[in-house]
Amino acid sequence: MATLFTFASSTTTSRFSRPNFPARTTAIITCSDTVKIANNSKTFLISPLPVASLNSLRCDPGYLIPNYPVGGNGGDSGFQYLINILGARVYDVAHESPLQLASKLSQKLGVNVWLKREDFQPVFSFKLREAYKLSEEELKRGVICSSAGNHAQGVALASHKLGCNAIIVMPVTTPEMKWKSVERLGGNVVLMRDAYDESQAYAKKRAEEEGRTFIPPFDHPDVIAGQGTIGMEINRQLKDKIHAIFVPVGGGGLIAGIASYIKRVAPDVKIIGVEPCDANAMVMSLHYGHRVILDQVGNFADGVAVKVVGEETFRLCKELIDGVVLGNRNAICDMFEEKRNILEPAGALALAGAEAYCKYYGLKDENVVAITSGANINFDRLRLISKLADAGRNREAVLATCMLEEPGSLKRFCKQVGPTMKFIEFKYRYDSRDEKALVLYRVAHQTKSELEALVEKMRSAKLHTVNLTDKDLVKDHSRHLTGGRSNLHNELLCRFTFPKKAGALLKTVDAFSPRWNVSLIHYRAQGHIGANVLVGIQVPQDEFDEFQDCARRLGYKYVVKNIK
Ligand SMILES: Cc1ncc(COP(=O)(O)O)c(C=O)c1O
């Protein structure tokens, strides 16, 4: 299988090339991952770390994007980490999670795939393994953290057990189920109007004002050491030689902890990070040799959707891990088939990476371990997963056929598709302007060649057909759109990434209307970080630059496609 492995940019695709970054000016105010700078009379935001384009990395599923570890044992601090992990007091709140064989998948792959079931923890994720050593005085003053997810629940439970007051700052968009469960665990929830960055800045400020200990989600030696206990358990639980341990990577605390233990006691075991293709901050940072901020992140696997990895976690990963593979969305279904358990997308990521890696390298008769890191999922997310499952697992194909609208054409179309093809969904729209009709349809299919033959057959019958199955845009939106192309002039189709802030939709409509006609909107929330929004706008060609200015001022990431 050919490996496509490029870091593409407009000017270069070399693996070793480094982009030019804008010169920095004096930083005056720091707020999480951005810095405010003054330039003459204006103040604006720049990032203190270079920004990398999320979409500049492409590689085959399962290909190990290598890291070349320097040091091999965590450097000077490696021994200290080992001691801290061995002495970490996480078992006040966490259990030793089971290591289970995924027997069906193991049989299919010819590899023993072991699952380290961190989704079995009391808060349904590993996030309660944070080995904080707080003095009596610190416990009395209390702790504070900001999180919309698993970290919040871990801190709430651990604090409750230690009899310590915990404030958990969460974005107001956090699903009720999540913040209520934090409250049930004893946390005092503060809902902030704006997104994660503001919540974090607020939590840090309150920590300073009230003398509380701020508990960061990943970038702290105690957090890393606590999570290293997972490595310690795996090493004890699996006596046979381990080829690799696959670990989901967000900010890098989990993998840094596991690597800090394993590379000390069993350096031959590969430690492989798994990141989603659309949230790959660790692999990009390893590539450039320093931390970078991603220009955007996808939020399907919201537990790992971070724009920038931690400083300490990156230092450890650079020294210890063997590389990163990119995972896909399919492993949630594998896990369901295997154990009848549903993981959250981030929780299934390592399994996806392990499976893809075994297939890519044709691994046989080895032991690999995947950390199933969490199972906190709500019904919205479940709905989305079930919808994506069939398309993602290539059990159905999405096709579009464009045909001349004339008597009998729909019948001709149906005949070409054939009587045995099972339609799952069918959308037909007549475009009166050029007398063409668009049919958008989903069909169940078994093999790739079957599908290719169908597309070919349609094309030779002058029914221009395209296979849209692998297009995420289609997976995310087409199911919910009625009709196809409309009879409008100058219609642009744009895909915006909204932050999950109340009012984003209104702000967008306000930005363009009434200057231009908004002809289509499809918004679907896809997690607590943001949403993909498809917007159709009628913009005459000579107004396109003005439109671009307007879209840029709006401040949301977008791509635009002229569909005419
Ligand atoms: C379920 C789940 N898996 C993996 C991760 C990634 O952990 P880290 O940020 O330490 O890399 C997280 C982080 O919160 C998570 O919630």
The ligand as a Gaussian input file, in Angstrom:
#p B3LYP/6-31G(d) Opt

LIG

0 1
 C      -11.894000       9.854000      27.024000
 C      -10.594000      10.554000      26.872000
 N       -9.619000       9.934000      26.195000
 C       -8.421000      10.514000      26.010000
 C       -8.143000      11.771000      26.510000
 C       -6.804000      12.384000      26.229000
 O       -6.047000      12.587000      27.369000
 P       -4.858000      13.650000      27.356000
 O       -5.484000      14.995000      27.244000
 O       -4.161000      13.446000      28.648000
 O       -4.004000      13.323000      26.186000
 C       -9.133000      12.441000      27.232000
 C       -8.887000      13.764000      27.804000
 O       -9.677000      14.330000      28.507000
 C      -10.390000      11.827000      27.417000
 O      -11.374000      12.420000      28.096000

